[in-house]
Amino acid sequence: MRLIISRNQQDVKGVFGGHKGVQFTLGYRLELTQEEAELVRRYNLGSHTLTTRVIDGVSVPATTLAELMAGRDQTVSGVTVRCLSVVRRRRGGRISTAAGS
C-alpha cells in the first residue's frame, strides 16, 4: 500500500493583473496491491468513510476508500489552522514533545 500525495500552489490574478491571493491544491491517491484491492472488493469497503466534514453542525462524509483509491484533488483559496497538535519524537532513547513541529 502506498499513499501518493502531491501539492501545488498558484498565484491568482485579478481582472487587471493584480495579485488576488494564492490557490492551494492537494492531490492524493491510494495505491493498493492486488491482494489489498481484492480484500476491499470482497468485504465491500469502497464505500467506507475515511474523512468527514462538518457543515452547519452536521458531520457528513467527505472521502470514501473508493474515492481515495481513484485519486482526488482539492483546491482551496486559503488555509486555516484550526488546531495545533503535539508531535512526539524519540531522541536519544527518550521521548520529547514539540508543539507545531
C-alpha positions in Angstrom: 0.0 0.0 0.0 1.2 3.5 -0.9 -0.3 6.8 -0.3 0.7 9.2 -3.1 0.4 12.9 -2.2 1.1 15.9 -4.5 0.8 19.6 -3.7 0.8 22.7 -5.7 0.2 26.4 -5.3 -0.7 29.0 -7.8 -1.0 32.8 -7.7 -4.4 34.2 -8.5 -4.5 37.3 -10.7 -7.3 39.8 -10.8 -9.0 41.2 -13.9 -6.3 43.9 -14.2 -3.4 41.6 -13.4 -3.2 42.5 -9.7 -2.5 39.9 -7.0 -5.7 38.3 -5.6 -4.2 35.6 -3.4 -3.0 32.1 -3.7 -4.8 28.8 -4.5 -3.5 25.6 -2.9 -4.1 22.2 -4.5 -3.6 18.9 -2.7 -3.8 15.7 -4.7 -3.9 12.2 -3.1 -4.3 8.7 -4.3 -4.1 5.3 -2.6 -2.2 2.5 -4.5 -3.1 -1.0 -3.2 -1.5 -4.3 -4.1 -3.7 -6.8 -6.0 -4.3 -8.7 -2.7 -5.3 -5.5 -0.8 -7.6 -4.4 -3.7 -9.3 -7.8 -3.6 -9.9 -7.5 0.1 -11.5 -4.1 -0.4 -13.8 -5.7 -3.1 -14.6 -8.9 -1.1 -15.6 -7.0 2.0 -17.3 -4.1 0.1 -15.1 -1.5 1.8 -15.1 1.0 -1.0 -18.0 3.0 0.5 -16.3 3.2 3.9 -16.0 6.8 5.0 -12.4 7.9 5.8 -12.9 11.6 6.4 -15.8 13.8 7.3 -16.7 17.5 7.1 -18.9 19.5 9.5 -21.5 21.6 7.7 -23.9 23.6 9.8 -23.0 21.4 12.8 -23.7 18.2 11.0 -20.9 15.7 10.2 -21.1 14.5 6.6 -18.9 12.0 4.7 -16.1 13.8 2.7 -13.9 11.0 1.3 -14.5 7.2 0.9 -12.0 4.5 0.4 -13.1 4.1 -3.3 -12.5 7.9 -3.9 -9.1 7.7 -2.3 -8.2 4.7 -4.5 -9.4 6.6 -7.6 -7.5 9.7 -6.6 -8.8 13.2 -5.6 -7.7 16.8 -5.9 -8.8 19.5 -3.5 -8.2 23.2 -4.3 -8.7 25.9 -1.7 -8.0 29.6 -1.7 -6.8 29.7 1.9 -5.6 27.5 4.6 -6.8 27.9 8.2 -5.1 26.2 11.1 -7.8 25.1 13.5 -5.8 23.0 15.9 -2.2 22.7 16.9 -1.1 19.2 17.8 1.8 18.0 19.8 4.3 15.9 18.0 6.2 13.2 19.9 9.7 12.4 18.7 12.2 9.9 20.0 15.6 11.5 20.7 18.4 9.6 22.1 16.3 6.9 23.8 13.8 9.4 25.4 10.6 10.9 24.1 10.3 14.7 23.9 7.4 16.8 22.7 7.4 19.8 20.5 4.3 21.9 19.5 3.8 22.9 15.9 6.7 20.8 14.6 
